[in-house]
Amino acid sequence: MKLSEAWRLRILYFLAFCCTASWLPVMADFCKSRGLTGTQTSLILSITPVMMFLVQPLYGSFADKFGFKKCLIFSSFFASISFLGYLHDGGYTWLILVTLFMSLFYNTIQPVLDSLALRLEQSNPKFSYGSLRIAGAAGWSFTGILTGQVIDGININAIFIISSVSMALVFAFTFLLNPDAREKNSSSASVFKNVGTVLKTPSLIFLLVCVFLISAGATTIWNFYSMYMKENGASASLVGYGLSFQGLCELPLFYFSAKIILRLGLKTTLLITVIATVTRLFLYSVIKNPVAAIPVEMLHGFSWSLFWVVCVEYVNKLVDKNWLATGQSLLYAAYFGAGAIAGNYWTGFLYDNKMKLADIFLLNAVILFLVAILILVFLKKDQKELKTA
């Protein structure tokens, strides 16, 4: 039976997020195991979002010129090789070099997959972005349990073998994608020129600022969750179960995201997701038993899955149809780039100054609650929002 293009994309999403779930949530733990300080750890964790700034504005022109398929093949191959570099204990400088090389290629994978998913959504209305992206959540859930067991059974270095193998499978399965249709915009100059045009929309600028602040607060969850759990006495296996449960909680929200947005509207849905993040951060701050922290992950589907889909759809509604790729690039730069950088250094600074992660979660909850108020008061419902996703 021949797989449809939608199922090929779902397989690639699954494998790509198997890779991400194997290293990203425990990278801070890995740095700590290598004897790095909080500031040094923050620098390592910030390299990937910094590289997002360099890769994200250019990946579109590269993909337009050579095709999404070739871009994905090239990036996944070198990303797979780069993860093996972490197995060598070459000190702090070596970790910086390996992370730079890895990020250069790894950062391209998700945006290309999202572009392919949005293109399929536009060409075939029966598919929604969430119905394709749900496979990534399944990959995250599957690998979460596996990673915890591997760390307890072998050592933390083994996470990079899982990452490398997962990305190698992305490389292999990419060959099954349909050949690329030639795109029109192939010059990198036009990509940067489009940014100015897109940023003339005040509602979009405000949305991107809010996304930046939300990312800065939520990055403490993404990158320091494992350390928080272990501060409260959790084993690597329990952390793995928590990460896996996060993935499971993503599934229904990705699947029903289009219907939720259609019923509630973009602004109301966005507010719900931010309040879910605030609640999640607050609960982490008061829970001291790591087992009791696991049920908090039920909010992950709202604070991440639904949040990301509504942001993607919001940008699509606020940006002219001729500049959709540029709008999505700015969204990625705000969340995975600037916001993640700020969040890593913010958390690392406070952690180095002897603040416990639980207290950092509480402080971030207060900040994001203020962001929710700003969204409620100042984010306007654009006329385009009335056009359903």
MARMARKOL-958459 format. One record per residue (C-alpha): residue in three letters; chain; x, y, z. Coordinates in nm, 3 decimals. Example, Ala and Ser with C-alpha at 12.3 -4.5 7.8 and 13.67 -1.06 7.14 Angstrom:
  zaba  titi       c1       c2       c3
   ALA     A    1.230   -0.450    0.780
   SER     A    1.367   -0.106    0.714
REM end
This chain:
  zaba  titi       c1       c2       c3
   MET     A    0.000    0.000    0.000
   LYS     A    0.144    0.335   -0.106
   LEU     A    0.166    0.597    0.169
   SER     A   -0.001    0.930    0.105
   GLU     A    0.201    1.250    0.131
   ALA     A    0.019    1.329    0.459
   TRP     A    0.131    1.003    0.618
   ARG     A    0.488    1.054    0.496
   LEU     A    0.486    1.391    0.668
   ARG     A    0.346    1.236    0.986
   ILE     A    0.626    0.977    0.989
   LEU     A    0.886    1.253    0.948
   TYR     A    0.725    1.458    1.227
   PHE     A    0.727    1.150    1.452
   LEU     A    1.096    1.079    1.391
   ALA     A    1.203    1.444    1.415
   PHE     A    1.038    1.481    1.755
   CYS     A    1.181    1.150    1.870
   CYS     A    1.514    1.321    1.814
   THR     A    1.412    1.643    1.989
   ALA     A    1.264    1.466    2.293
   SER     A    1.578    1.259    2.340
   TRP     A    1.814    1.552    2.397
   LEU     A    1.641    1.889    2.448
   PRO     A    1.465    1.829    2.785
   VAL     A    1.778    1.677    2.945
   MET     A    2.047    1.894    2.783
   ALA     A    2.086    2.099    3.101
   ASP     A    2.138    1.775    3.295
   PHE     A    2.401    1.667    3.042
   CYS     A    2.585    1.997    3.081
   LYS     A    2.573    1.962    3.458
   SER     A    2.717    1.609    3.428
   ARG     A    3.011    1.758    3.236
   GLY     A    3.076    2.001    3.523
   LEU     A    2.946    2.320    3.360
   THR     A    2.823    2.615    3.566
   GLY     A    2.476    2.761    3.528
   THR     A    2.608    3.041    3.307
   GLN     A    2.804    2.800    3.088
   THR     A    2.498    2.576    3.061
   SER     A    2.289    2.875    2.957
   LEU     A    2.540    2.956    2.683
   ILE     A    2.526    2.600    2.547
   LEU     A    2.146    2.601    2.560
   SER     A    2.133    2.940    2.389
   ILE     A    2.345    2.840    2.089
   THR     A    2.055    2.658    1.922
   PRO     A    1.814    2.958    1.942
   VAL     A    2.094    3.199    1.841
   MET     A    2.156    2.986    1.534
   MET     A    1.782    3.000    1.470
   PHE     A    1.830    3.369    1.392
   LEU     A    2.098    3.283    1.137
   VAL     A    1.928    2.981    0.982
   GLN     A    1.562    3.078    0.991
   PRO     A    1.569    3.386    0.765
   LEU     A    1.778    3.196    0.508
   TYR     A    1.626    2.848    0.508
   GLY     A    1.328    2.969    0.302
   SER     A    1.543    3.101    0.020
   PHE     A    1.759    2.786    0.031
   ALA     A    1.450    2.565    0.019
   ASP     A    1.295    2.777   -0.255
   LYS     A    1.607    2.743   -0.466
   PHE     A    1.684    2.375   -0.408
   GLY     A    1.347    2.242   -0.288
   PHE     A    1.213    2.142    0.056
   LYS     A    1.301    1.777   -0.003
   LYS     A    1.667    1.841   -0.083
   CYS     A    1.691    2.085    0.206
   LEU     A    1.554    1.821    0.445
   ILE     A    1.785    1.549    0.312
   PHE     A    2.091    1.771    0.344
   SER     A    2.005    1.900    0.694
   SER     A    1.900    1.566    0.846
   PHE     A    2.215    1.392    0.722
   PHE     A    2.455    1.638    0.884
   ALA     A    2.238    1.678    1.196
   SER     A    2.252    1.301    1.246
   ILE     A    2.633    1.304    1.229
   SER     A    2.664    1.608    1.455
   PHE     A    2.487    1.447    1.753
   LEU     A    2.763    1.185    1.773
   GLY     A    3.008    1.465    1.854
   TYR     A    2.862    1.489    2.205
   LEU     A    2.993    1.141    2.284
   HIS     A    3.348    1.280    2.295
   ASP     A    3.438    1.451    2.623
   GLY     A    3.646    1.735    2.485
   GLY     A    3.561    2.002    2.739
   TYR     A    3.358    2.321    2.729
   THR     A    3.501    2.455    2.402
   TRP     A    3.429    2.126    2.227
   LEU     A    3.067    2.136    2.345
   ILE     A    3.031    2.487    2.201
   LEU     A    3.170    2.378    1.862
   VAL     A    2.954    2.062    1.845
   THR     A    2.642    2.255    1.942
   LEU     A    2.713    2.520    1.679
   PHE     A    2.751    2.254    1.409
   MET     A    2.445    2.059    1.526
   SER     A    2.225    2.370    1.548
   LEU     A    2.318    2.484    1.198
   PHE     A    2.146    2.178    1.052
   TYR     A    1.899    2.073    1.324
   ASN     A    1.726    2.413    1.322
   THR     A    1.620    2.364    0.962
   ILE     A    1.421    2.043    1.019
   GLN     A    1.110    2.169    1.198
   PRO     A    1.050    2.483    0.989
   VAL     A    1.078    2.280    0.668
   LEU     A    0.832    2.020    0.799
   ASP     A    0.593    2.298    0.906
   SER     A    0.620    2.459    0.563
   LEU     A    0.538    2.127    0.398
   ALA     A    0.243    2.078    0.636
   LEU     A    0.105    2.429    0.572
   ARG     A    0.147    2.379    0.198
   LEU     A   -0.048    2.052    0.216
   GLU     A   -0.314    2.224    0.430
   GLN     A   -0.357    2.493    0.164
   SER     A   -0.374    2.245   -0.124
   ASN     A   -0.605    1.998    0.054
   PRO     A   -0.862    2.154    0.293
   LYS     A   -0.939    1.820    0.461
   PHE     A   -0.601    1.839    0.636
   SER     A   -0.521    2.086    0.912
   TYR     A   -0.178    2.176    1.047
   GLY     A   -0.271    2.023    1.384
   SER     A   -0.380    1.692    1.231
   LEU     A   -0.033    1.654    1.077
   ARG     A    0.170    1.798    1.367
   ILE     A    0.003    1.550    1.607
   ALA     A    0.253    1.285    1.493
   GLY     A    0.532    1.494    1.643
   ALA     A    0.357    1.479    1.979
   ALA     A    0.341    1.100    1.949
   GLY     A    0.716    1.091    1.881
   TRP     A    0.785    1.308    2.185
   SER     A    0.572    1.082    2.405
   PHE     A    0.731    0.761    2.277
   THR     A    1.087    0.884    2.324
   GLY     A    1.024    1.041    2.665
   ILE     A    0.990    0.701    2.834
   LEU     A    1.273    0.548    2.631
   THR     A    1.517    0.826    2.715
   GLY     A    1.461    0.800    3.091
   GLN     A    1.511    0.423    3.083
   VAL     A    1.828    0.455    2.874
   ILE     A    1.979    0.717    3.107
   ASP     A    1.913    0.501    3.413
   GLY     A    2.027    0.183    3.238
   ILE     A    2.338    0.316    3.060
   ASN     A    2.430    0.683    3.106
   ILE     A    2.319    1.026    2.990
   ASN     A    2.554    1.020    2.689
   ALA     A    2.328    0.758    2.530
   ILE     A    2.067    1.026    2.456
   PHE     A    2.277    1.141    2.163
   ILE     A    2.281    0.794    2.009
   ILE     A    1.900    0.803    2.011
   SER     A    1.913    1.154    1.860
   SER     A    2.150    1.046    1.586
   VAL     A    1.954    0.733    1.495
   SER     A    1.623    0.924    1.490
   MET     A    1.766    1.190    1.261
   ALA     A    1.922    0.924    1.037
   LEU     A    1.574    0.777    0.994
   VAL     A    1.443    1.124    0.903
   PHE     A    1.713    1.131    0.635
   ALA     A    1.607    0.790    0.503
   PHE     A    1.232    0.854    0.501
   THR     A    1.269    1.197    0.337
   PHE     A    1.347    1.018    0.012
   LEU     A    0.982    0.900    0.011
   LEU     A    0.848    1.256   -0.021
   ASN     A    0.710    1.370   -0.353
   PRO     A    0.948    1.574   -0.570
   ASP     A    0.940    1.947   -0.500
   ALA     A    0.755    2.189   -0.719
   ARG     A    0.973    2.484   -0.811
   GLU     A    0.899    2.786   -0.596
   LYS     A    0.895    3.145   -0.722
   ASN     A    1.091    3.342   -0.465
   SER     A    1.451    3.224   -0.468
   SER     A    1.657    3.524   -0.368
   SER     A    1.766    3.571   -0.009
   ALA     A    1.746    3.949   -0.057
   SER     A    1.368    3.924   -0.107
   VAL     A    1.337    3.732    0.221
   PHE     A    1.485    4.018    0.422
   LYS     A    1.296    4.279    0.219
   ASN     A    0.969    4.105    0.303
   VAL     A    1.033    4.136    0.678
   GLY     A    0.986    4.513    0.668
   THR     A    0.662    4.474    0.476
   VAL     A    0.522    4.219    0.721
   LEU     A    0.620    4.419    1.028
   LYS     A    0.402    4.710    0.920
   THR     A    0.110    4.527    1.085
   PRO     A    0.083    4.659    1.449
   SER     A   -0.116    4.357    1.571
   LEU     A    0.154    4.124    1.441
   ILE     A    0.430    4.319    1.616
   PHE     A    0.237    4.307    1.943
   LEU     A    0.171    3.934    1.900
   LEU     A    0.542    3.863    1.836
   VAL     A    0.642    4.062    2.147
   CYS     A    0.397    3.855    2.354
   VAL     A    0.527    3.533    2.198
   PHE     A    0.882    3.642    2.290
   LEU     A    0.784    3.700    2.655
   ILE     A    0.587    3.375    2.676
   SER     A    0.881    3.184    2.531
   ALA     A    1.122    3.344    2.780
   GLY     A    0.902    3.225    3.067
   ALA     A    0.825    2.882    2.925
   THR     A    1.188    2.805    2.833
   THR     A    1.248    2.725    3.201
   ILE     A    1.005    2.436    3.154
   TRP     A    1.152    2.320    2.824
   ASN     A    1.518    2.319    2.925
   PHE     A    1.520    2.289    3.305
   TYR     A    1.229    2.053    3.372
   SER     A    1.461    1.758    3.432
   MET     A    1.675    1.954    3.678
   TYR     A    1.361    2.073    3.861
   MET     A    1.233    1.718    3.896
   LYS     A    1.570    1.591    4.018
   GLU     A    1.595    1.875    4.270
   ASN     A    1.280    1.722    4.419
   GLY     A    1.424    1.369    4.416
   ALA     A    1.305    1.228    4.083
   SER     A    1.492    0.953    3.898
   ALA     A    1.573    0.981    3.527
   SER     A    1.301    0.722    3.460
   LEU     A    1.038    0.932    3.638
   VAL     A    1.149    1.236    3.439
   GLY     A    1.108    1.024    3.127
   TYR     A    0.754    0.929    3.226
   GLY     A    0.676    1.297    3.280
   LEU     A    0.809    1.389    2.936
   SER     A    0.617    1.103    2.779
   PHE     A    0.297    1.214    2.950
   GLN     A    0.354    1.562    2.807
   GLY     A    0.353    1.412    2.459
   LEU     A    0.034    1.218    2.526
   CYS     A   -0.138    1.533    2.647
   GLU     A   -0.041    1.709    2.323
   LEU     A   -0.229    1.459    2.104
   PRO     A   -0.594    1.561    2.164
   LEU     A   -0.516    1.934    2.156
   PHE     A   -0.335    1.911    1.824
   TYR     A   -0.618    1.698    1.685
   PHE     A   -0.902    1.926    1.799
   SER     A   -0.713    2.256    1.770
   ALA     A   -0.888    2.365    1.450
   LYS     A   -1.233    2.307    1.602
   ILE     A   -1.140    2.484    1.926
   ILE     A   -1.011    2.790    1.740
   LEU     A   -1.317    2.792    1.515
   ARG     A   -1.549    2.791    1.817
   LEU     A   -1.363    3.028    2.053
   GLY     A   -1.172    3.252    1.815
   LEU     A   -0.800    3.321    1.799
   LYS     A   -0.771    3.579    2.078
   THR     A   -0.975    3.385    2.334
   THR     A   -0.789    3.063    2.255
   LEU     A   -0.454    3.239    2.290
   LEU     A   -0.559    3.378    2.630
   ILE     A   -0.658    3.031    2.750
   THR     A   -0.318    2.891    2.650
   VAL     A   -0.129    3.168    2.832
   ILE     A   -0.337    3.120    3.149
   ALA     A   -0.265    2.745    3.124
   THR     A    0.108    2.825    3.115
   VAL     A    0.074    3.055    3.417
   THR     A   -0.113    2.785    3.611
   ARG     A    0.143    2.525    3.515
   LEU     A    0.435    2.741    3.631
   PHE     A    0.260    2.820    3.959
   LEU     A    0.189    2.453    4.030
   TYR     A    0.554    2.362    3.968
   SER     A    0.653    2.628    4.220
   VAL     A    0.445    2.482    4.504
   ILE     A    0.476    2.107    4.438
   LYS     A    0.771    1.943    4.612
   ASN     A    0.688    1.578    4.541
   PRO     A    0.808    1.482    4.187
   VAL     A    0.532    1.222    4.151
   ALA     A    0.271    1.487    4.227
   ALA     A    0.420    1.704    3.951
   ILE     A    0.330    1.448    3.682
   PRO     A   -0.045    1.537    3.671
   VAL     A    0.053    1.900    3.605
   GLU     A    0.160    1.785    3.258
   MET     A   -0.208    1.761    3.165
   LEU     A   -0.180    2.136    3.107
   HIS     A    0.098    2.083    2.853
   GLY     A   -0.149    2.027    2.571
   PHE     A   -0.302    2.371    2.634
   SER     A    0.018    2.559    2.720
   TRP     A    0.214    2.424    2.424
   SER     A    0.016    2.234    2.156
   LEU     A   -0.285    2.464    2.139
   PHE     A   -0.065    2.768    2.197
   TRP     A    0.160    2.688    1.902
   VAL     A   -0.125    2.610    1.663
   VAL     A   -0.309    2.931    1.753
   CYS     A    0.011    3.132    1.702
   VAL     A    0.069    2.973    1.359
   GLU     A   -0.291    3.041    1.260
   TYR     A   -0.287    3.392    1.408
   VAL     A    0.019    3.484    1.201
   ASN     A   -0.146    3.335    0.891
   LYS     A   -0.449    3.559    0.948
   LEU     A   -0.251    3.877    1.020
   VAL     A   -0.004    3.844    0.733
   ASP     A   -0.078    3.898    0.365
   LYS     A   -0.096    3.567    0.179
   ASN     A    0.208    3.666   -0.029
   TRP     A    0.427    3.684    0.283
   LEU     A    0.313    3.380    0.484
   ALA     A    0.658    3.219    0.489
   THR     A    0.812    3.542    0.615
   GLY     A    0.549    3.571    0.887
   GLN     A    0.612    3.217    1.006
   SER     A    0.988    3.285    1.003
   LEU     A    0.932    3.579    1.237
   LEU     A    0.718    3.361    1.465
   TYR     A    0.995    3.101    1.487
   ALA     A    1.253    3.372    1.549
   ALA     A    1.042    3.520    1.831
   TYR     A    0.971    3.190    2.012
   PHE     A    1.257    2.955    1.936
   GLY     A    1.511    3.232    1.884
   ALA     A    1.493    3.550    2.091
   GLY     A    1.255    3.414    2.355
   ALA     A    1.456    3.097    2.413
   ILE     A    1.782    3.292    2.437
   ALA     A    1.635    3.532    2.692
   GLY     A    1.476    3.246    2.888
   ASN     A    1.798    3.046    2.906
   TYR     A    2.008    3.337    3.030
   TRP     A    1.734    3.456    3.266
   THR     A    1.706    3.111    3.425
   GLY     A    2.083    3.054    3.428
   PHE     A    2.145    3.392    3.593
   LEU     A    1.887    3.334    3.866
   TYR     A    2.006    2.976    3.920
   ASP     A    2.368    3.089    3.958
   ASN     A    2.245    3.338    4.218
   LYS     A    2.114    3.049    4.429
   MET     A    1.747    3.078    4.336
   LYS     A    1.576    2.741    4.323
   LEU     A    1.400    2.640    4.005
   ALA     A    1.067    2.629    4.190
   ASP     A    1.109    2.997    4.278
   ILE     A    1.205    3.080    3.919
   PHE     A    0.885    2.909    3.803
   LEU     A    0.683    3.129    4.041
   LEU     A    0.851    3.448    3.919
   ASN     A    0.788    3.349    3.556
   ALA     A    0.424    3.277    3.639
   VAL     A    0.378    3.633    3.765
   ILE     A    0.541    3.779    3.453
   LEU     A    0.327    3.572    3.216
   PHE     A    0.012    3.664    3.408
   LEU     A    0.092    4.027    3.327
   VAL     A    0.142    3.927    2.962
   ALA     A   -0.206    3.770    2.966
   ILE     A   -0.351    4.099    3.087
   LEU     A   -0.172    4.285    2.807
   ILE     A   -0.315    4.043    2.551
   LEU     A   -0.664    4.084    2.694
   VAL     A   -0.645    4.463    2.681
   PHE     A   -0.437    4.545    2.376
   LEU     A   -0.448    4.258    2.124
   LYS     A   -0.718    4.350    1.878
   LYS     A   -0.930    4.109    1.680
   ASP     A   -0.819    4.163    1.326
   GLN     A   -1.090    4.145    1.058
   LYS     A   -0.905    3.855    0.902
   GLU     A   -0.960    3.658    1.221
   LEU     A   -1.325    3.623    1.121
   LYS     A   -1.211    3.398    0.839
   THR     A   -1.191    3.060    1.004
   ALA     A   -0.874    2.855    0.998
REM end
